[in-house]
Structure formats: structure tokens, C-alpha cells
Amino acid sequence: MRLAPLARRRESVLAWLVAFARWDPLQDLLTLHERLNRLAGDHTPGWVPAVDLYETADHYVISVELPGLSRDDFQIAVQDGKVILKGQRPPRQTSSKQFHRVERGHGQFSRSFALPQPIDEKHIAADLRDGILLVTIPKVAPRPRRIEVL
């Protein structure tokens, strides 16, 4: 008769330990990303370059990782106040190679950036060095406006 309460206690302790299994939020996010890509079909980009967007007193700066791309592989445009970066990384030639893991994507990509303040579209500058594209976007200085009282 005394064994039954001990067995129940052991089961409750085991259930308590199992309830606190380690949760990996990054793995859940990656799984969700893969599922969304499958749902979207063939229209998803082959890869998405990593981007940093920061602001100085008079500029916005977009820093994009584009390793292996030349200036002819992408375009920068401004449309409706958004900066748009489009391009393509060609697939690697695999004539006699057998890949065991492929993590560097290829194909088309497109990124757009809506900025919180008006920008000077005519003076945007871009520089590509060592696989890093820096796009410098000047802000339009706000002009003081005097309001006439009638």
C-alpha cells in the first residue's frame, strides 16, 4: 500500500520536470520563417541581404552586406519617398560539385526603406567597398514658416 503514493509522487515530479523543457525562441522563429516561405511559393526572394539603417544629425545611412556582387548587380532608386534596393546574386556554378550544405543564398532580392523625415533625393550617394554598400541619404532641413494672422 505504501508503494502507490511513492509512485504517484514520482510521476508528479517527472511531469513537473518535463514541463520546464528548454525553449529556443530562435529555432521557433526560423521554423516559422521556413513555413511562410513554403506558403508564399516561388515568388519569395532567393536571399535577403543584411541591412543596418542609422541616422546622423543630417543624414540617414543604409549599410548593406552584398558580398560577391558588383555595381552592375543591383540598382538603387527612390520612389514615393522610399529608398528601394533591388538586385540579383547569380547562382554558383555546380558542374562537378556536390554540396552538403548551402547557406549562402542566391537569386533576386528587393528591400525598401521608408524614412521618417523628408530626404534630398538629388544628393543621395552610394559607395560599394569590400562587399559593403553604404548609401548616404541627406535629410531635407525643415524650414521655419511664419504664419500670418488675419
C-alpha positions as CSV (number, residue, x, y, z in Angstrom):
1,M,0.0,0.0,0.0
2,R,2.9,2.4,0.6
3,L,4.2,2.0,-2.9
4,A,1.2,3.6,-4.6
5,P,1.8,7.1,-3.0
6,L,5.5,6.9,-3.9
7,A,4.8,6.0,-7.5
8,R,2.3,8.9,-7.7
9,R,4.8,11.3,-6.2
10,R,7.5,10.2,-8.7
11,E,5.1,10.7,-11.6
12,S,4.2,14.2,-10.5
13,V,7.9,15.1,-10.1
14,L,8.6,13.8,-13.6
15,A,5.7,15.7,-15.0
16,W,7.0,18.8,-13.3
17,L,10.5,18.4,-14.7
18,V,9.2,17.8,-18.2
19,A,7.0,20.9,-18.1
20,F,10.2,23.0,-17.8
21,A,11.9,21.9,-21.0
22,R,14.3,24.4,-22.6
23,W,12.6,26.7,-25.1
24,D,14.6,28.1,-28.0
25,P,12.7,31.1,-29.5
26,L,15.2,31.5,-32.4
27,Q,14.5,27.9,-33.5
28,D,10.8,28.6,-33.4
29,L,11.3,31.8,-35.4
30,L,13.4,30.0,-38.1
31,T,10.8,27.3,-38.4
32,L,8.0,29.9,-38.8
33,H,10.1,31.6,-41.5
34,E,10.6,28.4,-43.4
35,R,6.8,27.7,-43.3
36,L,6.0,31.1,-44.5
37,N,8.4,30.8,-47.4
38,R,6.8,27.5,-48.4
39,L,3.3,29.1,-48.3
40,A,4.5,32.0,-50.5
41,G,5.6,29.7,-53.3
42,D,8.2,30.6,-56.0
43,H,7.7,34.4,-55.6
44,T,9.9,34.6,-52.5
45,P,13.3,36.2,-52.9
46,G,16.3,33.8,-53.0
47,W,18.0,35.7,-50.3
48,V,17.7,38.9,-48.2
49,P,20.9,40.9,-47.6
50,A,21.6,42.0,-44.1
51,V,21.0,45.8,-43.6
52,D,21.8,48.4,-41.0
53,L,19.9,51.7,-41.1
54,Y,21.1,54.5,-38.9
55,E,20.7,58.2,-38.6
56,T,23.1,61.1,-38.0
57,A,22.1,64.8,-37.5
58,D,21.8,65.5,-41.2
59,H,21.8,62.1,-43.0
60,Y,20.4,58.6,-43.0
61,V,22.9,55.8,-43.8
62,I,22.0,52.4,-45.1
63,S,24.7,49.8,-44.8
64,V,24.0,46.6,-46.8
65,E,26.1,43.4,-47.0
66,L,26.5,42.4,-50.7
67,P,29.5,40.1,-50.8
68,G,30.4,38.9,-54.3
69,L,28.2,41.5,-56.1
70,S,29.5,44.2,-58.4
71,R,28.0,47.6,-59.1
72,D,26.1,46.1,-62.1
73,D,24.3,43.5,-60.0
74,F,21.9,45.9,-58.1
75,Q,20.1,49.2,-58.5
76,I,19.1,51.9,-56.1
77,A,16.0,54.0,-56.7
78,V,13.7,56.5,-54.9
79,Q,10.0,56.1,-55.3
80,D,7.3,57.9,-53.3
81,G,9.8,58.9,-50.6
82,K,11.1,55.3,-50.2
83,V,14.6,54.1,-51.0
84,I,14.5,50.9,-52.9
85,L,17.4,48.5,-53.4
86,K,16.9,45.7,-56.0
87,G,19.4,43.2,-57.4
88,Q,20.4,39.7,-58.0
89,R,23.1,37.3,-57.0
90,P,23.7,34.7,-59.7
91,P,23.7,31.1,-58.7
92,R,27.1,29.4,-58.2
93,Q,28.2,27.0,-61.0
94,T,28.0,23.4,-59.8
95,S,29.4,21.4,-62.6
96,S,31.1,18.7,-60.6
97,K,30.5,19.7,-57.1
98,Q,28.2,18.0,-54.6
99,F,27.1,20.4,-51.9
100,H,26.4,19.1,-48.4
101,R,25.2,22.4,-47.0
102,V,24.1,25.6,-48.7
103,E,23.5,28.6,-46.5
104,R,24.6,31.5,-48.9
105,G,21.5,32.3,-50.9
106,H,21.3,33.5,-54.5
107,G,18.6,34.9,-56.7
108,Q,16.7,38.2,-56.7
109,F,16.3,40.4,-53.8
110,S,14.4,43.6,-53.0
111,R,14.5,45.9,-50.0
112,S,12.6,49.2,-49.4
113,F,13.1,51.7,-46.7
114,A,10.6,54.3,-45.6
115,L,12.3,57.1,-43.7
116,P,10.7,59.2,-41.1
117,Q,11.7,62.6,-42.5
118,P,11.8,64.1,-46.0
119,I,15.0,63.4,-47.9
120,D,17.0,65.2,-50.5
121,E,16.7,62.7,-53.4
122,K,19.1,64.6,-55.7
123,H,22.1,64.3,-53.4
124,I,21.9,60.6,-52.4
125,A,25.4,59.0,-52.6
126,A,26.4,55.3,-52.7
127,D,29.7,53.5,-52.3
128,L,30.5,49.8,-52.6
129,R,33.7,48.6,-50.9
130,D,34.7,45.1,-49.7
131,G,31.1,43.8,-50.2
132,I,29.5,46.6,-48.1
133,L,27.2,49.1,-49.8
134,L,26.9,52.4,-48.0
135,V,24.0,54.6,-49.1
136,T,24.1,58.1,-47.6
137,I,20.8,59.9,-47.8
138,P,20.7,63.6,-46.8
139,K,17.7,64.9,-44.9
140,V,15.8,67.9,-46.0
141,A,16.2,70.7,-43.4
142,P,12.9,71.9,-42.1
143,R,12.3,75.5,-43.0
144,P,10.7,77.8,-40.5
145,R,7.4,79.1,-41.7
146,R,5.8,82.3,-40.5
147,I,2.0,82.2,-40.2
148,E,0.2,85.5,-40.8
149,V,-2.6,86.3,-38.5
150,L,-5.7,87.7,-40.2
